[in-house]
Amino acid sequence: MKATYWDIALAHAAFGMLGALAGGLLIVGALVWAVRLGIKARRHEPGPPRTHEQPTLPESGPVHESREMREPDEVPRAAEESERLTPYQMHSSGSKRSEKQERPRWESGSGPGPDGT
């Protein structure tokens, strides 16, 4: 009688192993298909640009950074409280070019250290 229980238990384990094997093969097949589809799609894409197609510097030379002092740009007020501002009435950024363009400098003795540096 005990042999029958073992046969039934082993049969269930065998079905579980076959199910896991079939699921694994299905996943491997899906991954292989996805890779082949990606390779096929990649073949239809244009290749990288050639040397003469690369971007070049403008004739005037490299473009340099510009430094300027900025100050907050206030939001314009509506004429009446019930009136709403529309997007085209707003400014494009939250800051504007400052009238004073001198950069603040440290004065001697004003630093955080004991000797002012």
LOPA-270566 format. One record per residue (C-alpha): residue number from 0; y, x, z. Coordinates in Angstrom, 1 decimal. Layout:
REM residues N
nr: NUM	Y: Y	X: X	Z: Z
...
REM end
This chain:
REM residues 117
nr: 0	Y: 0.0	X: 0.0	Z: 0.0
nr: 1	Y: 2.3	X: 2.8	Z: 0.8
nr: 2	Y: 1.8	X: 4.3	Z: -2.7
nr: 3	Y: 3.2	X: 1.0	Z: -4.2
nr: 4	Y: 6.4	X: 1.4	Z: -2.3
nr: 5	Y: 6.8	X: 5.0	Z: -3.5
nr: 6	Y: 6.2	X: 3.9	Z: -7.1
nr: 7	Y: 8.9	X: 1.2	Z: -6.8
nr: 8	Y: 11.4	X: 3.6	Z: -5.1
nr: 9	Y: 10.8	X: 6.3	Z: -7.7
nr: 10	Y: 11.2	X: 3.7	Z: -10.5
nr: 11	Y: 14.6	X: 2.7	Z: -9.2
nr: 12	Y: 15.7	X: 6.3	Z: -8.8
nr: 13	Y: 14.5	X: 7.0	Z: -12.4
nr: 14	Y: 16.6	X: 4.0	Z: -13.7
nr: 15	Y: 19.6	X: 5.4	Z: -11.7
nr: 16	Y: 19.1	X: 8.8	Z: -13.3
nr: 17	Y: 18.8	X: 7.4	Z: -16.8
nr: 18	Y: 21.9	X: 5.3	Z: -16.2
nr: 19	Y: 23.9	X: 8.3	Z: -15.0
nr: 20	Y: 22.7	X: 10.4	Z: -18.0
nr: 21	Y: 23.6	X: 7.6	Z: -20.5
nr: 22	Y: 27.1	X: 7.3	Z: -18.9
nr: 23	Y: 27.6	X: 11.0	Z: -19.0
nr: 24	Y: 26.6	X: 11.1	Z: -22.7
nr: 25	Y: 28.9	X: 8.3	Z: -23.4
nr: 26	Y: 31.8	X: 10.2	Z: -21.8
nr: 27	Y: 31.0	X: 13.4	Z: -23.6
nr: 28	Y: 30.8	X: 11.5	Z: -26.9
nr: 29	Y: 34.3	X: 9.9	Z: -26.2
nr: 30	Y: 35.8	X: 13.3	Z: -25.4
nr: 31	Y: 34.3	X: 14.9	Z: -28.6
nr: 32	Y: 35.7	X: 12.0	Z: -30.7
nr: 33	Y: 39.2	X: 12.4	Z: -29.1
nr: 34	Y: 39.3	X: 16.2	Z: -29.8
nr: 35	Y: 38.3	X: 15.6	Z: -33.4
nr: 36	Y: 40.9	X: 12.9	Z: -33.8
nr: 37	Y: 43.5	X: 15.3	Z: -32.3
nr: 38	Y: 42.6	X: 18.1	Z: -34.7
nr: 39	Y: 42.7	X: 15.7	Z: -37.6
nr: 40	Y: 46.2	X: 14.5	Z: -36.6
nr: 41	Y: 47.4	X: 18.0	Z: -36.1
nr: 42	Y: 46.4	X: 18.9	Z: -39.6
nr: 43	Y: 48.9	X: 16.3	Z: -40.9
nr: 44	Y: 51.8	X: 17.6	Z: -38.9
nr: 45	Y: 54.2	X: 20.2	Z: -40.4
nr: 46	Y: 53.7	X: 23.8	Z: -39.4
nr: 47	Y: 56.1	X: 25.9	Z: -37.4
nr: 48	Y: 59.3	X: 27.0	Z: -39.2
nr: 49	Y: 59.3	X: 30.2	Z: -41.2
nr: 50	Y: 61.5	X: 33.1	Z: -40.6
nr: 51	Y: 64.2	X: 32.0	Z: -43.0
nr: 52	Y: 64.2	X: 28.5	Z: -41.6
nr: 53	Y: 65.0	X: 29.6	Z: -38.1
nr: 54	Y: 68.5	X: 28.8	Z: -36.7
nr: 55	Y: 71.1	X: 31.5	Z: -37.1
nr: 56	Y: 74.4	X: 32.4	Z: -35.4
nr: 57	Y: 77.5	X: 30.8	Z: -36.9
nr: 58	Y: 79.7	X: 33.1	Z: -39.0
nr: 59	Y: 82.3	X: 33.2	Z: -36.2
nr: 60	Y: 79.8	X: 34.8	Z: -33.9
nr: 61	Y: 78.2	X: 33.6	Z: -30.7
nr: 62	Y: 79.8	X: 30.7	Z: -28.9
nr: 63	Y: 80.9	X: 31.6	Z: -25.4
nr: 64	Y: 81.3	X: 29.6	Z: -22.2
nr: 65	Y: 84.7	X: 28.3	Z: -21.3
nr: 66	Y: 85.8	X: 28.2	Z: -17.6
nr: 67	Y: 88.4	X: 25.7	Z: -16.4
nr: 68	Y: 89.3	X: 24.1	Z: -13.1
nr: 69	Y: 88.5	X: 20.4	Z: -13.0
nr: 70	Y: 89.8	X: 17.7	Z: -10.7
nr: 71	Y: 88.6	X: 14.1	Z: -10.1
nr: 72	Y: 89.6	X: 11.5	Z: -12.6
nr: 73	Y: 90.5	X: 8.2	Z: -10.9
nr: 74	Y: 89.0	X: 5.0	Z: -12.1
nr: 75	Y: 91.7	X: 2.9	Z: -13.8
nr: 76	Y: 92.8	X: -0.3	Z: -12.0
nr: 77	Y: 92.7	X: -3.7	Z: -13.6
nr: 78	Y: 96.0	X: -5.5	Z: -14.1
nr: 79	Y: 94.9	X: -8.4	Z: -12.0
nr: 80	Y: 92.2	X: -8.7	Z: -9.4
nr: 81	Y: 90.3	X: -11.3	Z: -11.4
nr: 82	Y: 90.3	X: -9.1	Z: -14.5
nr: 83	Y: 87.3	X: -6.9	Z: -15.1
nr: 84	Y: 87.3	X: -3.5	Z: -16.8
nr: 85	Y: 85.1	X: -3.1	Z: -19.8
nr: 86	Y: 83.2	X: 0.1	Z: -20.6
nr: 87	Y: 85.6	X: 1.2	Z: -23.4
nr: 88	Y: 88.5	X: 1.0	Z: -20.9
nr: 89	Y: 86.7	X: 3.6	Z: -18.6
nr: 90	Y: 87.0	X: 7.3	Z: -19.0
nr: 91	Y: 84.2	X: 9.3	Z: -20.5
nr: 92	Y: 83.6	X: 11.6	Z: -17.5
nr: 93	Y: 84.4	X: 11.6	Z: -13.8
nr: 94	Y: 86.7	X: 14.6	Z: -14.0
nr: 95	Y: 89.6	X: 15.9	Z: -16.0
nr: 96	Y: 91.2	X: 19.2	Z: -16.7
nr: 97	Y: 93.4	X: 20.4	Z: -13.9
nr: 98	Y: 97.1	X: 21.2	Z: -14.3
nr: 99	Y: 96.7	X: 24.4	Z: -12.3
nr: 100	Y: 94.1	X: 26.8	Z: -13.8
nr: 101	Y: 94.4	X: 29.6	Z: -11.3
nr: 102	Y: 91.1	X: 30.2	Z: -9.5
nr: 103	Y: 91.3	X: 30.4	Z: -5.7
nr: 104	Y: 90.8	X: 33.9	Z: -4.3
nr: 105	Y: 89.7	X: 35.2	Z: -1.0
nr: 106	Y: 92.5	X: 36.7	Z: 1.0
nr: 107	Y: 91.9	X: 39.9	Z: 3.0
nr: 108	Y: 90.7	X: 39.1	Z: 6.6
nr: 109	Y: 89.8	X: 35.5	Z: 5.7
nr: 110	Y: 86.0	X: 36.0	Z: 5.2
nr: 111	Y: 83.3	X: 35.0	Z: 7.6
nr: 112	Y: 82.4	X: 38.5	Z: 8.8
nr: 113	Y: 84.0	X: 40.3	Z: 11.8
nr: 114	Y: 86.0	X: 42.5	Z: 9.5
nr: 115	Y: 87.0	X: 39.7	Z: 7.1
nr: 116	Y: 84.5	X: 40.6	Z: 4.4
REM end
